[in-house]
Amino acid sequence: MSLRADSPAALKALDSPAAAIRLYLLHGPDEAGSEALAARLGKAMGEGAERVDLDGAVLRGDPARLADEAAAISMFGDRRWIRVQPAGEEILPAVEALFAAPAAGNPAVVIAGNLRKTSKLLTLVEGQQAGLAIVSYAPEGRNAEALAVSLARELGLELPGAMARRLVALTQGERGLLAREIEKLALYLDATPDAPKAATREALDALGAEGGEQQLFRAASILLSGDLRAAEHEMARLRTSGGSLAGLARLTLQRAIGLAQDGHRGPRPGGRGDEALAQRWNAADLARAIHGLAEAERTSRLSYGIGEPVLAQALITVARLAARSR
């Protein structure tokens, strides 16, 4: 059987795991979304459930391992589940062995990334009554905003449309990242389903400031102001002190999105000078800066070896775009 991640049936299947389903294949271009779905099933298994982590390389060398782990009894006497990541076609013999073995009570969750329609692994799981394939696509436009509102509501967080758009832009609509940002916001506001709270821009800004610390916030302000020499100095100082360009890029992206959404409004309490920065940018250059930062941040997560140079280039490009408007 195969379902889309945004379908109610898929969420129900993960929130209430059926004993008949022995393997969940989570795949698709939104791998962060697949990871979020795996975490959702893990939550449904219960806090005391034992999780066994495997990967494709292990199962390629020992195809019987998956079926053995599915049949094993937890040493703590609680429920047990197996999480396999990364994985691809190399685990096909292991999955075949799992379906061929006698039924056991421990489900397996495979996070396989983007599989081709002709994938033998995907075809096998879709054709099994004991298998469920769930495909994740990054939500776009209104669908993404609706997802943000829905995820927030589950946590007792009332998310206005402007806040939903900002969070979607910040995470590029990746389900897993979006869910984590909303969880942080709900925790910050102490929101629960029994005591819902309204999300505010001030709360999201405060989270950005706390996560980035003062040095990152200062560096982001300099980058967005267009002072190239000072921007290069701040980035060099950040590297010297062991700081993260990824953190700086993320905070700069968050502030740039905020400028784009309401930079034309008047000064607001706690704005930390953002209204002055907004007047420095035109809409086209700000959109270009946001796109470049988002792409660099995404590349840094997926391509670990080249992440820092890509982030550094994107940050300097932001400073140059701001400089030409000075």
Backbone bond lengths (Angstrom), bond angles and torsions (degrees), N, CA, C in turn:
res aa  C-N    CA-C-N  psi(-1)  N-CA   C-N-CA  omega(-1)  CA-C   N-CA-C  phi
1 M - - - 1.462 - - 1.523 109.31 -
2 S 1.323 116.61 147.50 1.459 121.95 -178.42 1.524 109.86 -133.66
3 L 1.347 117.00 136.93 1.453 122.60 179.57 1.518 110.14 -136.58
4 R 1.320 116.53 157.92 1.457 121.44 171.93 1.526 108.63 -88.46
5 A 1.333 115.37 146.81 1.455 120.24 -176.17 1.520 112.71 -63.01
6 D 1.338 117.17 -27.46 1.465 119.63 -177.45 1.524 113.35 -88.22
7 S 1.328 117.06 8.23 1.473 119.58 179.78 1.526 109.88 -89.09
8 P 1.338 116.95 144.99 1.469 119.78 176.98 1.525 112.36 -58.52
9 A 1.328 116.69 -32.75 1.466 120.06 -179.04 1.524 111.32 -64.63
10 A 1.345 116.65 -38.17 1.461 120.31 179.88 1.525 110.71 -66.30
11 L 1.324 116.54 -44.92 1.458 120.07 -179.69 1.526 111.07 -65.36
12 K 1.317 116.70 -38.68 1.460 120.48 177.68 1.525 110.65 -63.93
13 A 1.339 116.54 -39.95 1.462 120.80 -179.65 1.520 111.56 -63.93
14 L 1.328 117.01 -32.91 1.458 121.09 -179.31 1.531 111.69 -83.69
15 D 1.319 116.35 -34.56 1.466 120.07 -179.13 1.525 112.35 -75.73
16 S 1.326 115.92 -25.16 1.473 120.77 178.95 1.526 108.55 -133.23
17 P 1.346 117.62 75.96 1.468 121.11 -175.11 1.530 111.99 -58.08
18 A 1.323 115.49 125.75 1.466 120.63 179.92 1.523 109.90 -83.15
19 A 1.321 115.92 140.44 1.463 120.26 -179.50 1.523 111.31 -61.64
20 A 1.340 117.41 -24.60 1.468 120.79 -177.68 1.525 112.73 -74.07
21 I 1.339 117.86 -20.76 1.469 120.51 -178.82 1.526 109.31 -88.43
22 R 1.323 115.65 116.69 1.462 120.80 -177.03 1.521 112.62 -96.42
23 L 1.331 115.84 -23.51 1.470 118.43 -178.99 1.517 110.82 -145.88
24 Y 1.330 115.87 130.87 1.460 123.60 175.10 1.526 107.20 -107.29
25 L 1.309 117.24 121.91 1.468 121.91 177.58 1.527 107.82 -104.14
26 L 1.307 117.27 107.97 1.460 122.87 -179.32 1.515 107.94 -100.29
27 H 1.325 116.91 116.94 1.470 120.20 -173.91 1.511 109.82 -143.68
28 G 1.327 115.30 176.95 1.452 120.81 179.23 1.515 111.65 121.62
29 P 1.338 117.39 168.63 1.466 121.48 -176.45 1.528 114.46 -66.83
30 D 1.324 118.13 -23.52 1.464 121.06 179.00 1.526 108.72 -92.00
31 E 1.353 115.68 79.89 1.462 119.46 -176.20 1.524 111.34 -67.13
32 A 1.336 116.84 -33.45 1.470 119.23 175.73 1.517 110.16 -61.63
33 G 1.347 116.24 -35.46 1.451 120.21 176.34 1.521 111.44 -65.16
34 S 1.335 116.56 -40.12 1.468 120.38 177.84 1.523 110.51 -63.21
35 E 1.333 116.79 -39.45 1.459 120.32 178.42 1.527 110.80 -64.09
36 A 1.324 115.88 -38.54 1.467 119.55 177.92 1.527 110.82 -64.92
37 L 1.333 116.84 -36.92 1.463 120.38 178.26 1.525 110.87 -67.19
38 A 1.334 115.97 -39.13 1.470 119.76 177.45 1.527 110.13 -62.84
39 A 1.334 116.36 -40.11 1.467 120.24 178.28 1.525 110.56 -65.31
40 R 1.327 115.77 -34.00 1.471 120.27 178.98 1.520 110.08 -64.75
41 L 1.330 116.90 -42.98 1.461 119.35 177.81 1.523 110.34 -66.38
42 G 1.352 116.12 -39.62 1.451 119.49 178.40 1.520 111.86 -59.35
43 K 1.324 116.49 -39.30 1.459 120.95 177.35 1.523 110.78 -64.36
44 A 1.339 115.78 -39.08 1.468 120.21 179.59 1.528 111.39 -67.28
45 M 1.325 116.94 -27.76 1.466 120.06 178.71 1.524 111.30 -69.76
46 G 1.315 117.62 -22.13 1.464 121.10 177.82 1.510 112.41 108.01
47 E 1.335 115.85 152.09 1.466 121.03 -177.34 1.522 112.28 -61.56
48 G 1.309 117.38 -31.72 1.454 120.16 -177.09 1.512 114.51 -85.67
49 A 1.325 117.28 -1.45 1.470 120.02 -177.24 1.521 110.84 -67.71
50 E 1.315 115.61 139.71 1.471 121.19 177.86 1.532 109.17 -87.32
51 R 1.336 116.66 129.11 1.456 121.00 178.31 1.519 109.50 -106.92
52 V 1.332 115.85 130.82 1.467 122.13 177.11 1.519 107.87 -107.99
53 D 1.316 117.68 122.89 1.466 122.13 -178.30 1.523 111.16 -100.68
54 L 1.341 115.65 125.63 1.456 122.88 176.09 1.518 108.40 -129.16
55 D 1.332 116.23 171.88 1.465 119.54 173.68 1.520 109.89 -140.62
56 G 1.325 115.42 172.91 1.455 120.67 -175.42 1.507 113.45 -60.49
57 A 1.333 117.01 -37.28 1.463 120.65 -178.58 1.527 111.30 -63.66
58 V 1.322 116.45 -41.18 1.465 120.69 179.20 1.522 110.53 -63.90
59 L 1.332 116.47 -45.48 1.467 119.91 -177.25 1.525 112.61 -72.54
60 R 1.316 116.88 -27.95 1.470 119.23 175.13 1.523 109.91 -64.91
61 G 1.337 116.88 -39.66 1.459 120.36 179.83 1.516 113.54 -79.04
62 D 1.331 116.71 -22.92 1.472 120.63 -177.85 1.531 108.65 -141.69
63 P 1.351 117.99 78.32 1.477 121.30 -175.17 1.521 114.36 -60.28
64 A 1.331 117.68 -22.70 1.471 120.36 -178.15 1.531 111.81 -79.36
65 R 1.319 116.25 -11.98 1.481 120.08 -173.13 1.531 111.76 -62.70
66 L 1.323 117.78 -38.50 1.458 120.55 -176.83 1.525 111.28 -63.21
67 A 1.327 116.28 -47.41 1.469 120.30 178.90 1.526 110.98 -65.03
68 D 1.329 116.90 -37.08 1.472 120.41 179.01 1.523 110.76 -63.94
69 E 1.319 116.77 -44.26 1.467 120.35 -179.34 1.530 111.10 -67.14
70 A 1.342 115.92 -35.08 1.469 119.84 179.44 1.524 111.53 -67.24
71 A 1.327 116.12 -26.38 1.471 120.35 -178.39 1.522 112.97 -95.15
72 A 1.329 117.23 -10.36 1.461 120.88 -175.89 1.533 110.92 -72.49
73 I 1.310 115.16 156.34 1.466 122.05 178.18 1.519 108.72 -100.25
74 S 1.323 116.27 135.99 1.461 120.74 -179.97 1.524 110.55 -61.52
75 M 1.322 117.03 135.74 1.463 121.20 178.88 1.530 111.52 -66.71
76 F 1.330 115.68 -17.60 1.466 119.18 -179.78 1.529 111.92 -100.08
77 G 1.327 116.74 0.13 1.449 120.61 177.90 1.512 114.52 78.12
78 D 1.333 116.83 6.85 1.458 120.75 -179.41 1.526 110.10 -98.55
79 R 1.333 115.13 -175.11 1.466 120.14 176.16 1.527 109.15 -68.00
80 R 1.333 115.33 162.77 1.462 120.82 -174.19 1.515 108.66 -144.30
81 W 1.343 116.97 142.06 1.453 120.01 174.21 1.521 109.71 -146.16
82 I 1.329 115.27 157.17 1.466 121.66 -175.17 1.523 109.06 -113.74
83 R 1.321 116.44 130.99 1.469 122.16 178.46 1.523 108.24 -115.08
84 V 1.334 117.17 125.30 1.467 122.05 -177.35 1.525 109.28 -118.13
85 Q 1.328 116.59 116.14 1.464 122.49 177.52 1.530 109.03 -162.85
86 P 1.337 118.49 136.39 1.468 127.53 -5.92 1.518 110.49 -77.22
87 A 1.318 115.56 161.79 1.453 120.38 -178.34 1.518 110.12 -155.94
88 G 1.331 115.28 154.49 1.457 121.34 178.29 1.510 109.64 -156.28
89 E 1.312 115.85 -148.04 1.465 120.50 -176.50 1.520 113.05 -60.83
90 E 1.344 116.84 -21.00 1.467 119.50 -176.56 1.523 112.86 -66.34
91 I 1.333 117.95 -16.75 1.469 119.46 -178.89 1.526 111.97 -94.01
92 L 1.326 117.84 5.63 1.472 120.93 -178.72 1.530 112.00 -52.93
93 P 1.356 120.45 -49.62 1.478 119.47 179.21 1.533 112.49 -59.91
94 A 1.325 117.22 -35.09 1.463 120.43 -179.95 1.529 110.84 -67.93
95 V 1.324 116.78 -39.42 1.463 120.35 179.58 1.523 110.12 -70.82
96 E 1.330 117.25 -38.80 1.470 120.78 175.88 1.525 110.21 -59.68
97 A 1.348 115.86 -42.04 1.467 119.99 179.72 1.524 111.11 -66.05
98 L 1.341 116.99 -36.32 1.459 120.38 178.77 1.523 110.88 -63.49
99 F 1.323 117.34 -47.20 1.469 120.42 -179.10 1.532 111.58 -68.26
100 A 1.327 117.21 -27.55 1.467 120.50 -179.25 1.524 112.26 -80.37
101 A 1.349 116.68 -20.87 1.463 120.76 -177.89 1.527 110.67 -78.14
102 P 1.337 116.70 159.86 1.470 119.39 176.01 1.523 110.51 -58.09
103 A 1.319 116.18 146.88 1.459 120.93 -177.76 1.521 111.07 -59.94
104 A 1.344 115.64 138.62 1.461 122.15 177.71 1.522 107.91 -131.89
105 G 1.311 116.38 166.62 1.459 119.40 -171.99 1.510 116.29 -89.55
106 N 1.328 119.32 -0.90 1.458 121.10 -175.32 1.531 110.67 -101.24
107 P 1.338 118.12 110.45 1.465 119.41 -178.54 1.517 112.05 -74.06
108 A 1.322 115.64 153.38 1.464 122.27 175.61 1.521 108.80 -112.09
109 V 1.324 116.30 139.62 1.453 122.70 178.00 1.522 107.78 -120.95
110 V 1.325 116.28 119.46 1.461 121.84 -178.24 1.527 109.31 -110.38
111 I 1.323 117.51 123.86 1.465 122.73 175.41 1.521 106.87 -102.87
112 A 1.335 115.71 106.45 1.464 120.44 -166.56 1.515 115.09 -109.22
113 G 1.311 119.65 1.13 1.461 118.59 -178.60 1.518 111.68 73.28
114 N 1.321 115.81 -157.02 1.464 121.19 -175.48 1.525 110.34 -87.66
115 L 1.324 118.04 108.61 1.459 122.77 -179.10 1.525 110.63 -97.50
116 R 1.325 116.05 145.89 1.463 120.56 173.96 1.521 110.16 -69.91
117 K 1.340 115.80 156.24 1.466 119.51 177.33 1.524 111.39 -63.30
118 T 1.340 115.78 -24.40 1.469 120.46 -179.76 1.528 112.15 -89.41
119 S 1.313 118.09 5.70 1.463 122.25 -178.13 1.526 111.19 -56.95
120 K 1.320 117.16 128.41 1.459 121.34 177.83 1.522 110.72 -67.63
121 L 1.324 116.37 -34.57 1.464 120.05 178.34 1.531 110.17 -64.67
122 L 1.316 116.24 -46.30 1.462 120.37 179.80 1.529 110.73 -63.91
123 T 1.320 116.88 -43.95 1.464 120.98 -179.93 1.532 111.44 -60.95
124 L 1.333 115.68 -40.74 1.466 120.14 179.70 1.525 111.12 -62.58
125 V 1.328 116.94 -49.15 1.470 120.70 -176.25 1.524 110.56 -66.59
126 E 1.329 117.92 -41.83 1.465 121.05 -179.89 1.528 111.78 -62.77
127 G 1.320 116.77 -28.41 1.465 120.20 -177.61 1.516 114.39 -88.51
128 Q 1.332 117.40 0.02 1.456 121.14 -178.04 1.523 111.40 -104.47
129 Q 1.318 117.07 133.88 1.461 119.97 175.18 1.521 111.37 -66.25
130 A 1.312 115.74 -25.36 1.468 120.52 -179.49 1.530 111.41 -91.34
131 G 1.325 116.91 6.95 1.460 120.54 179.79 1.517 111.86 -120.71
132 L 1.320 116.46 147.36 1.461 121.59 177.92 1.529 108.84 -136.49
133 A 1.319 116.31 120.90 1.460 121.92 176.99 1.524 108.92 -102.74
134 I 1.327 116.61 130.02 1.463 121.83 179.56 1.523 108.25 -125.46
135 V 1.324 116.29 121.58 1.459 121.08 -176.80 1.523 110.14 -101.24
136 S 1.329 116.16 135.05 1.461 122.36 -178.97 1.524 110.64 -112.80
137 Y 1.324 115.88 123.74 1.461 122.31 171.65 1.522 107.68 -114.53
138 A 1.321 116.32 144.24 1.460 119.00 177.00 1.529 108.75 -64.86
139 P 1.314 117.80 122.35 1.475 119.64 -179.86 1.516 110.37 -67.32
140 E 1.323 117.06 150.10 1.462 121.68 -177.74 1.524 110.27 -128.88
141 G 1.341 114.86 156.89 1.457 121.54 172.69 1.510 113.43 52.95
142 R 1.327 115.41 -133.98 1.460 120.31 -176.24 1.518 112.33 -64.85
143 N 1.330 116.56 -29.95 1.464 119.00 177.53 1.522 110.58 -62.63
144 A 1.333 116.10 -40.40 1.462 120.59 179.75 1.525 110.41 -66.80
145 E 1.316 116.28 -41.73 1.470 119.79 179.68 1.532 110.32 -65.81
146 A 1.331 116.20 -40.06 1.466 120.12 178.17 1.529 110.69 -64.14
147 L 1.341 116.36 -37.53 1.467 120.15 177.37 1.523 110.07 -63.87
148 A 1.338 116.78 -43.59 1.462 120.49 179.53 1.525 110.79 -59.56
149 V 1.329 116.46 -45.27 1.469 120.94 179.30 1.530 110.67 -62.32
150 S 1.339 116.12 -40.83 1.461 120.80 -178.98 1.531 111.76 -66.87
151 L 1.339 116.78 -44.59 1.459 120.88 178.68 1.523 110.60 -62.32
152 A 1.328 115.72 -40.39 1.462 120.00 179.75 1.522 110.95 -65.55
153 R 1.323 116.27 -41.90 1.468 120.67 -178.16 1.531 111.00 -60.98
154 E 1.319 116.56 -37.02 1.465 120.22 179.45 1.524 111.59 -61.27
155 L 1.343 116.46 -27.55 1.464 121.14 -178.49 1.522 112.72 -98.09
156 G 1.335 116.47 3.10 1.454 119.81 -179.13 1.514 113.42 83.10
157 L 1.322 116.63 26.01 1.458 121.50 -177.90 1.525 109.25 -112.97
158 E 1.324 115.50 122.24 1.460 120.57 176.87 1.529 108.25 -87.51
159 L 1.331 116.43 116.81 1.459 121.42 -171.94 1.525 110.22 -112.38
160 P 1.334 118.29 107.53 1.464 120.65 177.38 1.527 111.01 -64.10
161 G 1.331 116.20 159.94 1.458 120.80 -177.10 1.516 113.92 -56.50
162 A 1.352 117.56 -42.11 1.463 120.73 -178.88 1.524 110.85 -64.58
163 M 1.331 117.21 -38.20 1.459 121.10 178.19 1.522 111.06 -68.38
164 A 1.333 115.95 -39.31 1.473 119.73 177.93 1.520 110.08 -61.55
165 R 1.344 117.08 -43.98 1.472 120.28 179.18 1.519 111.34 -62.95
166 R 1.320 116.19 -39.38 1.466 119.39 -178.90 1.527 110.74 -66.30
167 L 1.317 117.58 -43.04 1.459 120.78 179.64 1.522 111.64 -66.73
168 V 1.320 116.88 -37.75 1.470 120.37 177.35 1.523 109.93 -64.37
169 A 1.330 117.11 -43.23 1.464 120.39 178.86 1.521 110.85 -64.92
170 L 1.321 117.14 -39.95 1.459 121.77 -178.83 1.518 111.99 -63.45
171 T 1.331 116.99 -36.92 1.465 121.81 -176.20 1.521 113.20 -100.77
172 Q 1.345 116.98 1.41 1.460 121.56 -176.50 1.524 111.77 57.07
173 G 1.335 115.94 27.85 1.458 120.70 176.08 1.515 115.05 73.18
174 E 1.338 118.62 8.62 1.459 120.32 178.83 1.528 109.00 -73.82
175 R 1.315 114.71 121.60 1.463 121.22 -170.97 1.531 112.16 -56.00
176 G 1.322 117.21 -45.69 1.454 120.04 -177.57 1.518 112.33 -63.57
177 L 1.334 116.58 -46.41 1.457 120.60 179.34 1.523 110.80 -65.37
178 L 1.324 116.27 -40.42 1.460 120.90 179.41 1.525 110.10 -61.05
179 A 1.327 116.32 -44.46 1.465 120.42 -179.64 1.527 110.77 -62.41
180 R 1.342 117.24 -41.23 1.463 119.76 -179.02 1.522 112.04 -66.41
181 E 1.351 116.97 -40.37 1.463 119.75 178.61 1.529 111.01 -64.10
182 I 1.333 116.16 -39.42 1.469 119.94 179.59 1.529 110.53 -68.98
183 E 1.336 116.89 -38.22 1.468 120.17 177.18 1.523 111.00 -61.49
184 K 1.353 116.78 -43.10 1.465 120.17 179.08 1.518 110.94 -62.43
185 L 1.321 115.82 -40.78 1.463 120.36 -179.24 1.529 110.91 -66.79
186 A 1.325 116.60 -40.34 1.466 120.73 178.90 1.531 110.97 -64.99
187 L 1.326 116.23 -41.30 1.463 120.02 178.15 1.520 110.90 -64.93
188 Y 1.327 116.20 -41.54 1.460 120.77 -179.04 1.528 110.97 -61.38
189 L 1.330 116.17 -39.84 1.461 121.01 -178.11 1.526 112.62 -89.27
190 D 1.345 115.36 -2.05 1.469 120.74 -178.83 1.527 110.64 58.99
191 A 1.328 115.87 41.93 1.467 121.10 179.62 1.522 110.20 -86.71
192 T 1.313 116.14 140.32 1.466 122.68 175.17 1.525 107.82 -140.35
193 P 1.332 117.94 160.94 1.468 119.52 177.30 1.527 112.81 -57.19
194 D 1.348 116.31 -30.88 1.466 119.69 -179.97 1.526 112.50 -83.01
195 A 1.324 115.88 -21.82 1.470 120.46 179.46 1.527 108.81 -135.35
196 P 1.326 117.47 73.42 1.473 121.01 -176.18 1.525 112.33 -64.37
197 K 1.335 115.08 149.71 1.467 121.94 178.04 1.528 108.20 -131.07
198 A 1.323 115.47 152.53 1.465 121.26 177.55 1.518 109.75 -88.72
199 A 1.324 116.96 131.68 1.464 121.25 176.70 1.526 109.28 -73.46
200 T 1.316 116.28 144.39 1.465 121.48 179.35 1.515 110.36 -131.11
201 R 1.316 115.20 155.52 1.462 119.39 176.91 1.524 110.47 -63.05
202 E 1.331 116.63 -37.15 1.461 120.04 -179.59 1.529 111.10 -60.18
203 A 1.347 116.79 -38.66 1.461 120.19 179.11 1.525 111.01 -66.60
204 L 1.333 116.85 -42.00 1.460 120.07 179.56 1.521 110.71 -66.82
205 D 1.338 117.55 -39.24 1.458 121.01 176.34 1.523 111.14 -63.35
206 A 1.336 115.91 -40.86 1.459 120.39 -179.70 1.528 110.74 -63.52
207 L 1.330 117.06 -40.08 1.459 120.32 176.81 1.513 110.91 -62.40
208 G 1.334 116.99 -40.49 1.455 120.78 178.17 1.512 111.67 -62.90
209 A 1.325 116.58 -41.02 1.459 120.68 -179.50 1.525 111.07 -67.90
210 E 1.360 116.55 -40.22 1.456 119.88 179.85 1.521 111.21 -67.24
211 G 1.344 114.89 -43.25 1.457 118.22 -177.94 1.512 111.94 -69.03
212 G 1.335 117.71 -34.45 1.446 120.22 -176.20 1.506 114.13 -88.90
213 E 1.331 119.03 -17.63 1.444 124.21 -175.69 1.527 110.05 64.51
214 Q 1.330 115.05 173.43 1.452 119.27 -171.09 1.531 112.76 -67.22
215 Q 1.336 117.00 -38.63 1.467 119.48 -177.53 1.529 110.64 -64.21
216 L 1.335 117.12 -42.43 1.458 120.17 179.66 1.528 110.91 -66.17
217 F 1.331 115.92 -39.66 1.463 118.47 -179.24 1.533 110.42 -65.39
218 R 1.325 116.03 -40.28 1.465 120.51 177.81 1.528 110.00 -63.17
219 A 1.348 116.65 -45.21 1.461 120.78 -179.39 1.528 111.24 -62.82
220 A 1.325 117.50 -40.77 1.460 120.69 178.97 1.529 110.82 -62.90
221 S 1.331 116.84 -39.76 1.463 120.81 178.63 1.520 111.09 -63.26
222 I 1.328 116.24 -41.38 1.468 120.50 -179.93 1.521 110.97 -66.16
223 L 1.320 116.73 -42.85 1.467 120.55 178.05 1.525 110.90 -59.41
224 L 1.321 116.74 -45.62 1.461 121.21 -177.48 1.527 112.57 -73.75
225 S 1.341 116.27 -15.71 1.468 119.57 178.39 1.523 112.37 -85.74
226 G 1.358 116.76 -16.57 1.460 119.82 176.80 1.511 115.40 88.21
227 D 1.334 117.98 14.95 1.475 120.97 177.13 1.531 107.57 -86.05
228 L 1.335 115.99 93.56 1.465 121.18 -172.66 1.524 112.61 -60.82
229 R 1.326 117.12 -48.01 1.461 120.07 -177.06 1.526 110.36 -61.70
230 A 1.323 116.31 -45.34 1.471 119.67 179.48 1.528 111.23 -66.46
231 A 1.338 116.55 -35.22 1.466 120.22 179.10 1.527 110.71 -63.67
232 E 1.337 116.57 -45.46 1.469 120.40 178.26 1.527 110.70 -62.23
233 H 1.340 115.88 -39.05 1.465 120.18 178.70 1.527 110.80 -63.70
234 E 1.332 117.12 -44.36 1.458 120.93 -179.12 1.523 111.20 -64.44
235 M 1.336 117.16 -40.61 1.466 120.15 179.37 1.517 111.03 -66.00
236 A 1.350 116.63 -39.75 1.467 120.54 177.96 1.526 110.59 -65.26
237 R 1.325 116.42 -41.12 1.464 120.37 179.18 1.524 110.56 -66.07
238 L 1.320 116.38 -36.24 1.462 120.55 178.34 1.522 110.58 -63.45
239 R 1.342 116.61 -45.01 1.468 119.99 178.45 1.527 111.06 -62.60
240 T 1.332 116.20 -43.13 1.463 120.91 -177.81 1.523 111.69 -62.07
241 S 1.311 115.95 -36.95 1.462 120.44 -177.98 1.524 112.90 -85.21
242 G 1.335 116.36 3.38 1.463 120.07 178.98 1.513 114.14 82.19
243 G 1.334 116.61 14.85 1.454 120.65 179.08 1.516 112.63 -74.29
244 S 1.311 115.74 175.95 1.463 121.08 -174.21 1.526 111.69 -113.01
245 L 1.334 116.77 125.61 1.456 120.22 173.08 1.523 110.19 -67.26
246 A 1.332 116.55 -28.70 1.463 119.96 178.03 1.527 109.92 -63.09
247 G 1.329 116.54 -42.23 1.455 120.03 177.72 1.513 112.24 -64.82
248 L 1.337 116.37 -40.03 1.461 120.61 178.45 1.525 110.47 -65.77
249 A 1.325 117.12 -43.33 1.466 120.44 -179.77 1.521 110.64 -63.39
250 R 1.309 116.78 -40.36 1.466 120.59 -178.46 1.528 110.81 -66.47
251 L 1.334 116.48 -42.87 1.456 119.48 -179.83 1.531 110.74 -68.95
252 T 1.337 116.87 -39.34 1.461 120.65 177.91 1.522 110.54 -63.98
253 L 1.335 116.27 -40.60 1.465 120.56 176.99 1.523 110.50 -62.02
254 Q 1.315 116.52 -45.16 1.463 119.66 -178.64 1.527 110.90 -61.58
255 R 1.321 116.89 -42.03 1.460 119.48 -179.26 1.528 111.11 -71.11
256 A 1.339 116.88 -35.60 1.463 119.71 178.63 1.524 111.06 -65.04
257 I 1.319 116.35 -39.56 1.469 119.89 177.19 1.527 109.79 -63.15
258 G 1.326 116.15 -41.33 1.457 119.48 177.43 1.520 111.98 -61.22
259 L 1.338 116.84 -40.06 1.467 120.72 177.61 1.522 110.69 -62.82
260 A 1.327 115.98 -41.76 1.463 120.11 -177.63 1.525 111.46 -66.67
261 Q 1.311 116.66 -34.34 1.466 119.68 -174.49 1.520 113.40 -79.71
262 D 1.322 117.19 -37.36 1.468 116.43 -177.50 1.525 112.27 -144.77
263 G 1.314 116.35 33.91 1.450 120.54 179.84 1.511 113.53 -67.57
264 H 1.324 117.46 -19.28 1.462 120.44 -178.29 1.528 112.48 -90.27
265 R 1.332 116.46 -0.79 1.455 118.28 176.56 1.527 109.70 -77.29
266 G 1.286 116.17 167.41 1.450 120.76 178.10 1.516 111.17 -73.77
267 P 1.346 117.59 174.03 1.457 121.24 178.22 1.523 111.31 -56.37
268 R 1.310 115.61 143.14 1.454 120.19 178.62 1.522 109.36 -127.35
269 P 1.315 119.01 150.39 1.458 121.65 179.84 1.527 110.14 -58.29
270 G 1.329 117.06 136.64 1.463 120.70 178.52 1.494 113.43 74.02
271 G 1.329 119.48 15.08 1.447 122.10 -176.10 1.509 114.57 -74.14
272 R 1.335 117.99 -13.51 1.458 123.39 177.07 1.520 111.87 52.55
273 G 1.320 118.55 34.82 1.454 120.67 174.66 1.504 114.83 82.62
274 D 1.322 119.08 7.64 1.459 120.51 -178.22 1.529 111.61 -63.17
275 E 1.345 117.13 -31.46 1.460 118.79 -179.81 1.533 110.82 -65.04
276 A 1.342 117.38 -32.75 1.461 120.26 177.11 1.524 110.73 -70.66
277 L 1.332 116.70 -38.79 1.464 120.52 177.08 1.525 110.65 -64.13
278 A 1.333 116.78 -39.87 1.467 120.46 -178.17 1.522 111.16 -59.89
279 Q 1.313 117.41 -35.82 1.460 120.97 -178.72 1.530 111.59 -70.50
280 R 1.332 116.14 -16.85 1.459 120.69 -178.75 1.530 112.42 -82.35
281 W 1.323 117.01 -18.23 1.459 121.76 -172.76 1.530 111.20 -107.49
282 N 1.357 115.10 146.48 1.468 118.52 166.28 1.522 108.02 -99.40
283 A 1.316 116.69 160.76 1.467 121.77 -171.76 1.526 112.56 -60.70
284 A 1.352 116.84 -40.28 1.467 119.90 -176.41 1.529 111.24 -66.32
285 D 1.331 117.21 -45.28 1.462 120.45 -179.24 1.528 111.30 -67.82
286 L 1.326 116.55 -37.07 1.455 119.44 179.18 1.526 110.59 -66.34
287 A 1.324 116.91 -39.99 1.470 120.29 176.70 1.524 110.45 -63.22
288 R 1.338 115.95 -39.52 1.470 120.14 178.56 1.532 110.58 -64.64
289 A 1.314 116.49 -40.79 1.463 120.34 179.13 1.527 111.21 -64.48
290 I 1.324 117.06 -43.68 1.464 121.34 -179.98 1.519 110.89 -62.48
291 H 1.334 116.06 -44.76 1.471 119.85 179.97 1.532 110.63 -62.29
292 G 1.337 116.61 -44.35 1.459 120.07 -178.85 1.516 112.41 -63.78
293 L 1.331 116.81 -42.72 1.465 120.35 179.09 1.524 111.35 -65.94
294 A 1.328 116.74 -41.40 1.462 120.47 -179.59 1.527 111.26 -63.99
295 E 1.331 116.32 -42.99 1.462 119.86 179.16 1.520 111.21 -66.01
296 A 1.340 117.34 -40.44 1.460 121.01 179.52 1.521 110.83 -65.85
297 E 1.338 116.35 -40.69 1.456 120.04 179.88 1.518 110.59 -65.50
298 R 1.320 115.64 -38.50 1.472 120.23 177.93 1.531 110.74 -66.94
299 T 1.336 117.39 -44.10 1.462 121.58 179.09 1.518 111.10 -61.85
300 S 1.333 116.54 -38.65 1.464 119.99 -178.16 1.525 111.26 -65.26
301 R 1.341 117.41 -29.90 1.456 120.19 178.71 1.518 112.04 -76.84
302 L 1.326 116.08 -34.41 1.468 119.93 -174.08 1.522 113.19 -92.74
303 S 1.349 117.56 -24.22 1.468 121.77 -176.77 1.520 108.31 -124.75
304 Y 1.326 115.77 85.04 1.451 120.62 -169.27 1.533 113.02 -61.87
305 G 1.315 118.93 -34.23 1.453 121.36 -175.18 1.520 114.43 -70.67
306 I 1.324 117.37 -25.45 1.467 119.45 -174.74 1.528 111.94 -115.56
307 G 1.324 116.43 11.53 1.452 120.12 -174.19 1.514 114.72 -61.33
308 E 1.336 118.57 -49.26 1.462 121.30 -174.70 1.534 112.70 -63.07
309 P 1.351 120.30 -47.36 1.464 119.15 178.00 1.520 113.21 -60.91
310 V 1.327 117.36 -38.33 1.465 120.94 179.06 1.527 110.21 -64.56
311 L 1.322 116.77 -43.42 1.460 120.72 179.19 1.523 111.01 -64.74
312 A 1.345 116.18 -42.24 1.465 119.73 -179.75 1.525 111.25 -61.39
313 Q 1.327 116.63 -42.66 1.465 120.59 179.35 1.518 111.02 -64.40
314 A 1.320 117.06 -41.92 1.462 120.68 -179.47 1.525 110.97 -64.76
315 L 1.320 117.22 -39.32 1.462 120.88 -179.70 1.531 111.60 -67.31
316 I 1.326 116.40 -41.68 1.467 120.00 177.81 1.527 110.26 -65.28
317 T 1.329 116.66 -37.29 1.467 120.37 177.66 1.532 110.49 -61.71
318 V 1.318 117.35 -38.73 1.468 120.58 176.76 1.521 110.33 -60.97
319 A 1.329 116.05 -45.85 1.466 119.71 -179.94 1.530 111.17 -62.63
320 R 1.323 117.01 -38.10 1.473 120.43 179.78 1.526 111.35 -68.35
321 L 1.337 116.07 -39.52 1.464 119.52 177.63 1.529 110.22 -63.11
322 A 1.320 115.88 -40.41 1.468 119.02 178.90 1.523 111.14 -69.37
323 A 1.345 115.88 -35.61 1.464 120.31 -176.49 1.530 111.72 -63.88
324 R 1.320 116.71 -36.56 1.455 117.68 -176.51 1.536 112.02 -74.81
325 S 1.317 116.04 -7.68 1.458 119.68 175.43 1.534 112.63 -101.35
326 R 1.329 115.58 -2.10 1.459 120.57 -176.70 1.544 110.82 -67.60
